[in-house]
Each structure stands twice: as C-alpha cells, then as structure tokens.
Amino acid sequence: MRYVIGICIVTAFLIWDVGYNDGRYITATVMELKRLTAMVGA
C-alpha cells in the first residue's frame, strides 16, 4: 500500500511541475543527475 501512495505522490508532483512550472524542477533534477554521473565518471 505504501508503494501505491508513493507512486501517487510522485505522479501528482510531476503533473504539478509540468502544469504550473513548465517542468522547471524536472529539468533541474535531470541536469543535476547528469552532472553527478559526469563527476563519478560513468
């Protein structure tokens, strides 16, 4: 049950981010993950 709640929270956040912020937080997260993987050397 907690997995379902977690998936619902993530989905709601994604819909909110795309709807109200034009995906700003998603873009920032992807850029940060790319930077971290480049730092690690992957």
N, C-alpha and C positions, 0 to 999 in steps of 0.2 A: 504494500500500500504506500509506503514512503517513497518508493521509486516513482509511482504514478504522480504523487504530489510534487516531487522534484521535477519531473518532466513537464508538468503543468506550469510550474513557476518559471522554468526556463523558456517555455513556449510563450507565456504571457510577456516575459521580458523582451523576447525577440520581436514580438508583434508591437509592443510599446515603442521599442527603439526605432524600428523601421517606420512606424506610423507618425511618431512625434519628433524624432531627432534625425531623420533621414539616414539611419544606420550608423551614426557617429560612434557609438560605443562598440559596435561590432567591428568597425574599421580599425579603431584604436587597438582593440584586443588582437586582431589578426596581425597588425603591424608589430605589436609588442612580441607576439609569439615568433614571428619571422626574425626579429632582432635577437631574441634569446637563442633560437636554433643556430643562427649565424655565429653567435658568441661561443656556443658549445662546439661548433664545427661540423654540424650534421649536414 
